[in-house]
C-alpha cells in the first residue's frame, strides 16, 4: 500500500506516465489489502467523472 512518485532510472531516456483522477460519488466499500479487481469494481461503481494526465519525464 502506498504511492511512489514517477522516477525513471537515471540515463534511461524519457518515460511516459499516465495518471487518472476519479471523481467518486461515495466512499469505496473495500477493506485494506483488497485485491485489485475488487478495488476496480468499486471504483467503476462509484465513478462520476474521470480525467487523465499524460506526461513524459526523464531523469538525467
mmCIF file as Biopython writes it, N, C-alpha, C and O atoms, coordinates in Angstrom:
data_model
#
loop_
_atom_site.group_PDB
_atom_site.id
_atom_site.type_symbol
_atom_site.label_atom_id
_atom_site.label_alt_id
_atom_site.label_comp_id
_atom_site.label_asym_id
_atom_site.label_entity_id
_atom_site.label_seq_id
_atom_site.pdbx_PDB_ins_code
_atom_site.Cartn_x
_atom_site.Cartn_y
_atom_site.Cartn_z
_atom_site.occupancy
_atom_site.B_iso_or_equiv
_atom_site.auth_seq_id
_atom_site.auth_asym_id
_atom_site.pdbx_PDB_model_num
ATOM 1   N N  . UNK A ? 1  ? 0.847   -1.176 0.000   1.0 0.0 1  A 1 
ATOM 2   C CA . UNK A ? 1  ? 0.000   0.000  0.000   1.0 0.0 1  A 1 
ATOM 3   C C  . UNK A ? 1  ? 0.886   1.230  0.000   1.0 0.0 1  A 1 
ATOM 4   O O  . UNK A ? 1  ? 1.965   1.238  0.593   1.0 0.0 1  A 1 
ATOM 5   N N  . UNK A ? 2  ? 0.420   2.257  -0.666  1.0 0.0 2  A 1 
ATOM 6   C CA . UNK A ? 2  ? 1.173   3.498  -0.702  1.0 0.0 2  A 1 
ATOM 7   C C  . UNK A ? 2  ? 1.368   3.967  -2.122  1.0 0.0 2  A 1 
ATOM 8   O O  . UNK A ? 2  ? 0.810   3.407  -3.065  1.0 0.0 2  A 1 
ATOM 9   N N  . UNK A ? 3  ? 2.170   5.004  -2.259  1.0 0.0 3  A 1 
ATOM 10  C CA . UNK A ? 3  ? 2.407   5.587  -3.566  1.0 0.0 3  A 1 
ATOM 11  C C  . UNK A ? 3  ? 3.864   6.001  -3.666  1.0 0.0 3  A 1 
ATOM 12  O O  . UNK A ? 3  ? 4.406   6.612  -2.745  1.0 0.0 3  A 1 
ATOM 13  N N  . UNK A ? 4  ? 4.490   5.675  -4.767  1.0 0.0 4  A 1 
ATOM 14  C CA . UNK A ? 4  ? 5.836   6.128  -5.060  1.0 0.0 4  A 1 
ATOM 15  C C  . UNK A ? 4  ? 5.760   6.964  -6.332  1.0 0.0 4  A 1 
ATOM 16  O O  . UNK A ? 4  ? 5.203   6.506  -7.330  1.0 0.0 4  A 1 
ATOM 17  N N  . UNK A ? 5  ? 6.305   8.175  -6.320  1.0 0.0 5  A 1 
ATOM 18  C CA . UNK A ? 5  ? 6.170   9.066  -7.477  1.0 0.0 5  A 1 
ATOM 19  C C  . UNK A ? 5  ? 6.953   8.560  -8.688  1.0 0.0 5  A 1 
ATOM 20  O O  . UNK A ? 5  ? 7.805   7.678  -8.579  1.0 0.0 5  A 1 
ATOM 21  N N  . UNK A ? 6  ? 6.639   9.143  -9.836  1.0 0.0 6  A 1 
ATOM 22  C CA . UNK A ? 6  ? 7.333   8.795  -11.077 1.0 0.0 6  A 1 
ATOM 23  C C  . UNK A ? 6  ? 8.816   9.098  -10.935 1.0 0.0 6  A 1 
ATOM 24  O O  . UNK A ? 6  ? 9.199   10.212 -10.575 1.0 0.0 6  A 1 
ATOM 25  N N  . UNK A ? 7  ? 9.643   8.111  -11.216 1.0 0.0 7  A 1 
ATOM 26  C CA . UNK A ? 7  ? 11.081  8.309  -11.095 1.0 0.0 7  A 1 
ATOM 27  C C  . UNK A ? 7  ? 11.799  7.281  -11.962 1.0 0.0 7  A 1 
ATOM 28  O O  . UNK A ? 7  ? 12.226  6.242  -11.459 1.0 0.0 7  A 1 
ATOM 29  N N  . UNK A ? 8  ? 11.938  7.560  -13.268 1.0 0.0 8  A 1 
ATOM 30  C CA . UNK A ? 8  ? 12.612  6.604  -14.137 1.0 0.0 8  A 1 
ATOM 31  C C  . UNK A ? 8  ? 14.093  6.506  -13.766 1.0 0.0 8  A 1 
ATOM 32  O O  . UNK A ? 8  ? 14.645  7.430  -13.169 1.0 0.0 8  A 1 
ATOM 33  N N  . UNK A ? 9  ? 14.730  5.399  -14.116 1.0 0.0 9  A 1 
ATOM 34  C CA . UNK A ? 9  ? 16.160  5.260  -13.825 1.0 0.0 9  A 1 
ATOM 35  C C  . UNK A ? 9  ? 16.975  6.349  -14.519 1.0 0.0 9  A 1 
ATOM 36  O O  . UNK A ? 9  ? 16.670  6.722  -15.652 1.0 0.0 9  A 1 
ATOM 37  N N  . UNK A ? 10 ? 17.986  6.851  -13.865 1.0 0.0 10 A 1 
ATOM 38  C CA . UNK A ? 10 ? 18.860  7.880  -14.438 1.0 0.0 10 A 1 
ATOM 39  C C  . UNK A ? 10 ? 19.484  7.369  -15.723 1.0 0.0 10 A 1 
ATOM 40  O O  . UNK A ? 10 ? 19.987  6.246  -15.772 1.0 0.0 10 A 1 
ATOM 41  N N  . UNK A ? 11 ? 19.453  8.200  -16.775 1.0 0.0 11 A 1 
ATOM 42  C CA . UNK A ? 11 ? 20.070  7.853  -18.043 1.0 0.0 11 A 1 
ATOM 43  C C  . UNK A ? 11 ? 19.277  6.867  -18.892 1.0 0.0 11 A 1 
ATOM 44  O O  . UNK A ? 11 ? 19.786  6.405  -19.913 1.0 0.0 11 A 1 
ATOM 45  N N  . UNK A ? 12 ? 18.055  6.532  -18.506 1.0 0.0 12 A 1 
ATOM 46  C CA . UNK A ? 12 ? 17.250  5.533  -19.217 1.0 0.0 12 A 1 
ATOM 47  C C  . UNK A ? 12 ? 16.371  6.147  -20.301 1.0 0.0 12 A 1 
ATOM 48  O O  . UNK A ? 12 ? 15.608  5.433  -20.950 1.0 0.0 12 A 1 
ATOM 49  N N  . UNK A ? 13 ? 16.467  7.453  -20.504 1.0 0.0 13 A 1 
ATOM 50  C CA . UNK A ? 13 ? 15.648  8.109  -21.515 1.0 0.0 13 A 1 
ATOM 51  C C  . UNK A ? 13 ? 14.278  8.467  -20.971 1.0 0.0 13 A 1 
ATOM 52  O O  . UNK A ? 13 ? 13.966  8.165  -19.819 1.0 0.0 13 A 1 
ATOM 53  N N  . UNK A ? 14 ? 13.463  9.107  -21.791 1.0 0.0 14 A 1 
ATOM 54  C CA . UNK A ? 14 ? 12.156  9.556  -21.331 1.0 0.0 14 A 1 
ATOM 55  C C  . UNK A ? 14 ? 11.182  8.394  -21.107 1.0 0.0 14 A 1 
ATOM 56  O O  . UNK A ? 14 ? 11.168  7.423  -21.863 1.0 0.0 14 A 1 
ATOM 57  N N  . UNK A ? 15 ? 10.383  8.515  -20.070 1.0 0.0 15 A 1 
ATOM 58  C CA . UNK A ? 15 ? 9.318   7.563  -19.755 1.0 0.0 15 A 1 
ATOM 59  C C  . UNK A ? 15 ? 7.988   8.309  -19.791 1.0 0.0 15 A 1 
ATOM 60  O O  . UNK A ? 15 ? 7.921   9.475  -19.401 1.0 0.0 15 A 1 
ATOM 61  N N  . UNK A ? 16 ? 6.944   7.655  -20.249 1.0 0.0 16 A 1 
ATOM 62  C CA . UNK A ? 16 ? 5.615   8.254  -20.291 1.0 0.0 16 A 1 
ATOM 63  C C  . UNK A ? 16 ? 4.790   7.703  -19.142 1.0 0.0 16 A 1 
ATOM 64  O O  . UNK A ? 16 ? 4.737   6.495  -18.914 1.0 0.0 16 A 1 
ATOM 65  N N  . UNK A ? 17 ? 4.144   8.616  -18.419 1.0 0.0 17 A 1 
ATOM 66  C CA . UNK A ? 17 ? 3.310   8.248  -17.275 1.0 0.0 17 A 1 
ATOM 67  C C  . UNK A ? 17 ? 1.892   8.715  -17.540 1.0 0.0 17 A 1 
ATOM 68  O O  . UNK A ? 17 ? 1.674   9.794  -18.090 1.0 0.0 17 A 1 
ATOM 69  N N  . UNK A ? 18 ? 0.935   7.898  -17.147 1.0 0.0 18 A 1 
ATOM 70  C CA . UNK A ? 18 ? -0.486  8.257  -17.289 1.0 0.0 18 A 1 
ATOM 71  C C  . UNK A ? 18 ? -1.126  8.202  -15.907 1.0 0.0 18 A 1 
ATOM 72  O O  . UNK A ? 18 ? -1.124  7.167  -15.242 1.0 0.0 18 A 1 
ATOM 73  N N  . UNK A ? 19 ? -1.668  9.326  -15.498 1.0 0.0 19 A 1 
ATOM 74  C CA . UNK A ? 19 ? -2.339  9.428  -14.204 1.0 0.0 19 A 1 
ATOM 75  C C  . UNK A ? 19 ? -3.824  9.644  -14.458 1.0 0.0 19 A 1 
ATOM 76  O O  . UNK A ? 19 ? -4.195  10.466 -15.296 1.0 0.0 19 A 1 
ATOM 77  N N  . UNK A ? 20 ? -4.668  8.923  -13.750 1.0 0.0 20 A 1 
ATOM 78  C CA . UNK A ? 20 ? -6.108  9.082  -13.895 1.0 0.0 20 A 1 
ATOM 79  C C  . UNK A ? 20 ? -6.687  9.524  -12.557 1.0 0.0 20 A 1 
ATOM 80  O O  . UNK A ? 20 ? -6.448  8.897  -11.524 1.0 0.0 20 A 1 
ATOM 81  N N  . UNK A ? 21 ? -7.449  10.608 -12.590 1.0 0.0 21 A 1 
ATOM 82  C CA . UNK A ? 21 ? -8.130  11.137 -11.416 1.0 0.0 21 A 1 
ATOM 83  C C  . UNK A ? 21 ? -9.602  10.769 -11.525 1.0 0.0 21 A 1 
ATOM 84  O O  . UNK A ? 21 ? -10.228 10.993 -12.560 1.0 0.0 21 A 1 
ATOM 85  N N  . UNK A ? 22 ? -10.153 10.203 -10.455 1.0 0.0 22 A 1 
ATOM 86  C CA . UNK A ? 22 ? -11.553 9.792  -10.440 1.0 0.0 22 A 1 
ATOM 87  C C  . UNK A ? 22 ? -12.335 10.658 -9.467  1.0 0.0 22 A 1 
ATOM 88  O O  . UNK A ? 22 ? -11.912 10.843 -8.326  1.0 0.0 22 A 1 
ATOM 89  N N  . UNK A ? 23 ? -13.477 11.193 -9.904  1.0 0.0 23 A 1 
ATOM 90  C CA . UNK A ? 23 ? -14.417 11.885 -9.015  1.0 0.0 23 A 1 
ATOM 91  C C  . UNK A ? 23 ? -15.431 10.827 -8.587  1.0 0.0 23 A 1 
ATOM 92  O O  . UNK A ? 23 ? -16.195 10.318 -9.408  1.0 0.0 23 A 1 
ATOM 93  N N  . UNK A ? 24 ? -15.431 10.503 -7.308  1.0 0.0 24 A 1 
ATOM 94  C CA . UNK A ? 24 ? -16.294 9.441  -6.793  1.0 0.0 24 A 1 
ATOM 95  C C  . UNK A ? 24 ? -17.513 10.024 -6.100  1.0 0.0 24 A 1 
ATOM 96  O O  . UNK A ? 24 ? -17.424 11.053 -5.430  1.0 0.0 24 A 1 
ATOM 97  N N  . UNK A ? 25 ? -18.650 9.365  -6.263  1.0 0.0 25 A 1 
ATOM 98  C CA . UNK A ? 25 ? -19.892 9.814  -5.648  1.0 0.0 25 A 1 
ATOM 99  C C  . UNK A ? 25 ? -20.062 9.294  -4.237  1.0 0.0 25 A 1 
ATOM 100 O O  . UNK A ? 25 ? -20.981 9.707  -3.530  1.0 0.0 25 A 1 
ATOM 101 N N  . UNK A ? 26 ? -19.181 8.386  -3.812  1.0 0.0 26 A 1 
ATOM 102 C CA . UNK A ? 26 ? -19.308 7.795  -2.479  1.0 0.0 26 A 1 
ATOM 103 C C  . UNK A ? 26 ? -17.964 7.180  -2.097  1.0 0.0 26 A 1 
ATOM 104 O O  . UNK A ? 26 ? -17.078 7.030  -2.938  1.0 0.0 26 A 1 
ATOM 105 N N  . UNK A ? 27 ? -17.825 6.831  -0.835  1.0 0.0 27 A 1 
ATOM 106 C CA . UNK A ? 27 ? -16.623 6.126  -0.385  1.0 0.0 27 A 1 
ATOM 107 C C  . UNK A ? 27 ? -16.604 4.733  -1.008  1.0 0.0 27 A 1 
ATOM 108 O O  . UNK A ? 27 ? -17.652 4.150  -1.285  1.0 0.0 27 A 1 
ATOM 109 N N  . UNK A ? 28 ? -15.403 4.213  -1.223  1.0 0.0 28 A 1 
ATOM 110 C CA . UNK A ? 28 ? -15.288 2.863  -1.758  1.0 0.0 28 A 1 
ATOM 111 C C  . UNK A ? 28 ? -15.515 1.860  -0.633  1.0 0.0 28 A 1 
ATOM 112 O O  . UNK A ? 28 ? -14.972 1.998  0.463   1.0 0.0 28 A 1 
ATOM 113 N N  . UNK A ? 29 ? -16.317 0.859  -0.924  1.0 0.0 29 A 1 
ATOM 114 C CA . UNK A ? 29 ? -16.634 -0.162 0.065   1.0 0.0 29 A 1 
ATOM 115 C C  . UNK A ? 29 ? -15.695 -1.354 -0.115  1.0 0.0 29 A 1 
ATOM 116 O O  . UNK A ? 29 ? -16.109 -2.432 -0.541  1.0 0.0 29 A 1 
ATOM 117 N N  . UNK A ? 30 ? -14.415 -1.135 0.221   1.0 0.0 30 A 1 
ATOM 118 C CA . UNK A ? 30 ? -13.406 -2.188 0.157   1.0 0.0 30 A 1 
ATOM 119 C C  . UNK A ? 30 ? -12.582 -2.139 1.432   1.0 0.0 30 A 1 
ATOM 120 O O  . UNK A ? 30 ? -12.474 -1.091 2.068   1.0 0.0 30 A 1 
ATOM 121 N N  . UNK A ? 31 ? -12.008 -3.256 1.800   1.0 0.0 31 A 1 
ATOM 122 C CA . UNK A ? 31 ? -11.172 -3.310 3.003   1.0 0.0 31 A 1 
ATOM 123 C C  . UNK A ? 31 ? -9.710  -3.109 2.635   1.0 0.0 31 A 1 
ATOM 124 O O  . UNK A ? 31 ? -9.321  -3.303 1.483   1.0 0.0 31 A 1 
ATOM 125 N N  . UNK A ? 32 ? -8.911  -2.724 3.602   1.0 0.0 32 A 1 
ATOM 126 C CA . UNK A ? 32 ? -7.475  -2.565 3.388   1.0 0.0 32 A 1 
ATOM 127 C C  . UNK A ? 32 ? -6.909  -3.888 2.894   1.0 0.0 32 A 1 
ATOM 128 O O  . UNK A ? 32 ? -7.237  -4.951 3.420   1.0 0.0 32 A 1 
ATOM 129 N N  . UNK A ? 33 ? -6.059  -3.813 1.882   1.0 0.0 33 A 1 
ATOM 130 C CA . UNK A ? 33 ? -5.457  -5.013 1.326   1.0 0.0 33 A 1 
ATOM 131 C C  . UNK A ? 33 ? -6.335  -5.733 0.317   1.0 0.0 33 A 1 
ATOM 132 O O  . UNK A ? 33 ? -6.015  -6.849 -0.092  1.0 0.0 33 A 1 
ATOM 133 N N  . UNK A ? 34 ? -7.451  -5.108 -0.094  1.0 0.0 34 A 1 
ATOM 134 C CA . UNK A ? 34 ? -8.353  -5.729 -1.072  1.0 0.0 34 A 1 
ATOM 135 C C  . UNK A ? 34 ? -7.617  -5.984 -2.379  1.0 0.0 34 A 1 
ATOM 136 O O  . UNK A ? 34 ? -6.683  -5.260 -2.725  1.0 0.0 34 A 1 
ATOM 137 N N  . UNK A ? 35 ? -8.032  -6.998 -3.090  1.0 0.0 35 A 1 
ATOM 138 C CA . UNK A ? 35 ? -7.439  -7.327 -4.386  1.0 0.0 35 A 1 
ATOM 139 C C  . UNK A ? 35 ? -7.763  -6.244 -5.406  1.0 0.0 35 A 1 
ATOM 140 O O  . UNK A ? 35 ? -8.771  -5.546 -5.296  1.0 0.0 35 A 1 
ATOM 141 N N  . UNK A ? 36 ? -6.895  -6.120 -6.393  1.0 0.0 36 A 1 
ATOM 142 C CA . UNK A ? 36 ? -7.052  -5.081 -7.414  1.0 0.0 36 A 1 
ATOM 143 C C  . UNK A ? 36 ? -8.408  -5.160 -8.108  1.0 0.0 36 A 1 
ATOM 144 O O  . UNK A ? 36 ? -9.031  -4.125 -8.345  1.0 0.0 36 A 1 
ATOM 145 N N  . UNK A ? 37 ? -8.879  -6.357 -8.439  1.0 0.0 37 A 1 
ATOM 146 C CA . UNK A ? 37 ? -10.152 -6.477 -9.150  1.0 0.0 37 A 1 
ATOM 147 C C  . UNK A ? 37 ? -11.318 -5.976 -8.304  1.0 0.0 37 A 1 
ATOM 148 O O  . UNK A ? 37 ? -12.258 -5.392 -8.843  1.0 0.0 37 A 1 
ATOM 149 N N  . UNK A ? 38 ? -11.274 -6.194 -6.990  1.0 0.0 38 A 1 
ATOM 150 C CA . UNK A ? 38 ? -12.333 -5.701 -6.101  1.0 0.0 38 A 1 
ATOM 151 C C  . UNK A ? 38 ? -12.312 -4.182 -6.025  1.0 0.0 38 A 1 
ATOM 152 O O  . UNK A ? 38 ? -13.363 -3.542 -6.022  1.0 0.0 38 A 1 
ATOM 153 N N  . UNK A ? 39 ? -11.120 -3.609 -5.964  1.0 0.0 39 A 1 
ATOM 154 C CA . UNK A ? 39 ? -10.990 -2.151 -5.922  1.0 0.0 39 A 1 
ATOM 155 C C  . UNK A ? 39 ? -11.472 -1.553 -7.243  1.0 0.0 39 A 1 
ATOM 156 O O  . UNK A ? 39 ? -12.174 -0.543 -7.245  1.0 0.0 39 A 1 
ATOM 157 N N  . UNK A ? 40 ? -11.098 -2.172 -8.367  1.0 0.0 40 A 1 
ATOM 158 C CA . UNK A ? 40 ? -11.519 -1.661 -9.678  1.0 0.0 40 A 1 
ATOM 159 C C  . UNK A ? 40 ? -13.041 -1.691 -9.821  1.0 0.0 40 A 1 
ATOM 160 O O  . UNK A ? 40 ? -13.623 -0.736 -10.337 1.0 0.0 40 A 1 
ATOM 161 N N  . UNK A ? 41 ? -13.693 -2.754 -9.379  1.0 0.0 41 A 1 
ATOM 162 C CA . UNK A ? 41 ? -15.163 -2.825 -9.438  1.0 0.0 41 A 1 
ATOM 163 C C  . UNK A ? 41 ? -15.787 -1.721 -8.594  1.0 0.0 41 A 1 
ATOM 164 O O  . UNK A ? 41 ? -16.755 -1.088 -9.016  1.0 0.0 41 A 1 
ATOM 165 N N  . UNK A ? 42 ? -15.235 -1.486 -7.396  1.0 0.0 42 A 1 
ATOM 166 C CA . UNK A ? 42 ? -15.759 -0.441 -6.520  1.0 0.0 42 A 1 
ATOM 167 C C  . UNK A ? 42 ? -15.584 0.936  -7.155  1.0 0.0 42 A 1 
ATOM 168 O O  . UNK A ? 42 ? -16.482 1.774  -7.080  1.0 0.0 42 A 1 
ATOM 169 N N  . UNK A ? 43 ? -14.433 1.172  -7.778  1.0 0.0 43 A 1 
ATOM 170 C CA . UNK A ? 43 ? -14.190 2.445  -8.468  1.0 0.0 43 A 1 
ATOM 171 C C  . UNK A ? 43 ? -15.173 2.611  -9.623  1.0 0.0 43 A 1 
ATOM 172 O O  . UNK A ? 43 ? -15.779 3.670  -9.780  1.0 0.0 43 A 1 
ATOM 173 N N  . UNK A ? 44 ? -15.327 1.571  -10.425 1.0 0.0 44 A 1 
ATOM 174 C CA . UNK A ? 44 ? -16.260 1.635  -11.564 1.0 0.0 44 A 1 
ATOM 175 C C  . UNK A ? 44 ? -17.677 1.968  -11.102 1.0 0.0 44 A 1 
ATOM 176 O O  . UNK A ? 44 ? -18.371 2.754  -11.747 1.0 0.0 44 A 1 
ATOM 177 N N  . UNK A ? 45 ? -18.108 1.373  -9.989  1.0 0.0 45 A 1 
ATOM 178 C CA . UNK A ? 45 ? -19.458 1.597  -9.474  1.0 0.0 45 A 1 
ATOM 179 C C  . UNK A ? 45 ? -19.659 3.006  -8.931  1.0 0.0 45 A 1 
ATOM 180 O O  . UNK A ? 45 ? -20.768 3.537  -8.990  1.0 0.0 45 A 1 
ATOM 181 N N  . UNK A ? 46 ? -18.591 3.625  -8.396  1.0 0.0 46 A 1 
ATOM 182 C CA . UNK A ? 46 ? -18.721 4.913  -7.715  1.0 0.0 46 A 1 
ATOM 183 C C  . UNK A ? 46 ? -18.297 6.118  -8.559  1.0 0.0 46 A 1 
ATOM 184 O O  . UNK A ? 46 ? -18.479 7.255  -8.126  1.0 0.0 46 A 1 
ATOM 185 N N  . UNK A ? 47 ? -17.734 5.897  -9.755  1.0 0.0 47 A 1 
ATOM 186 C CA . UNK A ? 47 ? -17.175 6.982  -10.562 1.0 0.0 47 A 1 
ATOM 187 C C  . UNK A ? 47 ? -18.253 7.864  -11.185 1.0 0.0 47 A 1 
ATOM 188 O O  . UNK A ? 47 ? -19.161 7.385  -11.866 1.0 0.0 47 A 1 
ATOM 189 N N  . UNK A ? 48 ? -18.125 9.173  -10.931 1.0 0.0 48 A 1 
ATOM 190 C CA . UNK A ? 48 ? -18.992 10.167 -11.563 1.0 0.0 48 A 1 
ATOM 191 C C  . UNK A ? 48 ? -18.326 10.734 -12.816 1.0 0.0 48 A 1 
ATOM 192 O O  . UNK A ? 48 ? -18.966 10.869 -13.859 1.0 0.0 48 A 1 
ATOM 193 N N  . UNK A ? 49 ? -17.050 11.062 -12.708 1.0 0.0 49 A 1 
ATOM 194 C CA . UNK A ? 49 ? -16.256 11.616 -13.814 1.0 0.0 49 A 1 
ATOM 195 C C  . UNK A ? 49 ? -14.823 11.145 -13.655 1.0 0.0 49 A 1 
ATOM 196 O O  . UNK A ? 49 ? -14.418 10.688 -12.586 1.0 0.0 49 A 1 
ATOM 197 N N  . UNK A ? 50 ? -14.061 11.263 -14.733 1.0 0.0 50 A 1 
ATOM 198 C CA . UNK A ? 50 ? -12.628 10.952 -14.668 1.0 0.0 50 A 1 
ATOM 199 C C  . UNK A ? 50 ? -11.861 11.879 -15.593 1.0 0.0 50 A 1 
ATOM 200 O O  . UNK A ? 50 ? -12.402 12.386 -16.575 1.0 0.0 50 A 1 
ATOM 201 N N  . UNK A ? 51 ? -10.594 12.093 -15.267 1.0 0.0 51 A 1 
ATOM 202 C CA . UNK A ? 51 ? -9.709  12.917 -16.086 1.0 0.0 51 A 1 
ATOM 203 C C  . UNK A ? 51 ? -8.359  12.211 -16.148 1.0 0.0 51 A 1 
ATOM 204 O O  . UNK A ? 51 ? -7.973  11.508 -15.214 1.0 0.0 51 A 1 
ATOM 205 N N  . UNK A ? 52 ? -7.647  12.403 -17.254 1.0 0.0 52 A 1 
ATOM 206 C CA . UNK A ? 52 ? -6.357  11.749 -17.413 1.0 0.0 52 A 1 
ATOM 207 C C  . UNK A ? 52 ? -5.288  12.784 -17.745 1.0 0.0 52 A 1 
ATOM 208 O O  . UNK A ? 52 ? -5.506  13.691 -18.549 1.0 0.0 52 A 1 
ATOM 209 N N  . UNK A ? 53 ? -4.133  12.630 -17.111 1.0 0.0 53 A 1 
ATOM 210 C CA . UNK A ? 53 ? -2.958  13.445 -17.395 1.0 0.0 53 A 1 
ATOM 211 C C  . UNK A ? 53 ? -1.882  12.508 -17.911 1.0 0.0 53 A 1 
ATOM 212 O O  . UNK A ? 53 ? -1.559  11.508 -17.270 1.0 0.0 53 A 1 
ATOM 213 N N  . UNK A ? 54 ? -1.326  12.832 -19.072 1.0 0.0 54 A 1 
ATOM 214 C CA . UNK A ? 54 ? -0.216  12.059 -19.624 1.0 0.0 54 A 1 
ATOM 215 C C  . UNK A ? 54 ? 0.999   12.970 -19.653 1.0 0.0 54 A 1 
ATOM 216 O O  . UNK A ? 54 ? 0.932   14.091 -20.159 1.0 0.0 54 A 1 
ATOM 217 N N  . UNK A ? 55 ? 2.108   12.490 -19.110 1.0 0.0 55 A 1 
ATOM 218 C CA . UNK A ? 55 ? 3.326   13.309 -19.030 1.0 0.0 55 A 1 
ATOM 219 C C  . UNK A ? 55 ? 4.537   12.457 -19.396 1.0 0.0 55 A 1 
ATOM 220 O O  . UNK A ? 55 ? 4.573   11.252 -19.144 1.0 0.0 55 A 1 
ATOM 221 N N  . UNK A ? 56 ? 5.517   13.107 -19.990 1.0 0.0 56 A 1 
ATOM 222 C CA . UNK A ? 56 ? 6.778   12.447 -20.297 1.0 0.0 56 A 1 
ATOM 223 C C  . UNK A ? 56 ? 7.842   13.056 -19.394 1.0 0.0 56 A 1 
ATOM 224 O O  . UNK A ? 56 ? 7.956   14.276 -19.279 1.0 0.0 56 A 1 
ATOM 225 N N  . UNK A ? 57 ? 8.610   12.192 -18.764 1.0 0.0 57 A 1 
ATOM 226 C CA . UNK A ? 57 ? 9.573   12.632 -17.762 1.0 0.0 57 A 1 
ATOM 227 C C  . UNK A ? 57 ? 10.878  11.883 -17.977 1.0 0.0 57 A 1 
ATOM 228 O O  . UNK A ? 57 ? 10.879  10.682 -18.247 1.0 0.0 57 A 1 
ATOM 229 N N  . UNK A ? 58 ? 11.984  12.600 -17.856 1.0 0.0 58 A 1 
ATOM 230 C CA . UNK A ? 58 ? 13.305  11.980 -17.982 1.0 0.0 58 A 1 
ATOM 231 C C  . UNK A ? 58 ? 14.178  12.485 -16.845 1.0 0.0 58 A 1 
ATOM 232 O O  . UNK A ? 58 ? 14.185  13.674 -16.528 1.0 0.0 58 A 1 
ATOM 233 N N  . UNK A ? 59 ? 14.899  11.579 -16.248 1.0 0.0 59 A 1 
ATOM 234 C CA . UNK A ? 59 ? 15.824  11.950 -15.180 1.0 0.0 59 A 1 
ATOM 235 C C  . UNK A ? 59 ? 17.232  11.858 -15.737 1.0 0.0 59 A 1 
ATOM 236 O O  . UNK A ? 59 ? 17.607  10.854 -16.343 1.0 0.0 59 A 1 
ATOM 237 N N  . UNK A ? 60 ? 18.000  12.902 -15.531 1.0 0.0 60 A 1 
ATOM 238 C CA . UNK A ? 60 ? 19.377  12.896 -16.074 1.0 0.0 60 A 1 
ATOM 239 C C  . UNK A ? 60 ? 20.369  12.377 -15.077 1.0 0.0 60 A 1 
ATOM 240 O O  . UNK A ? 60 ? 21.562  12.307 -15.372 1.0 0.0 60 A 1 
#
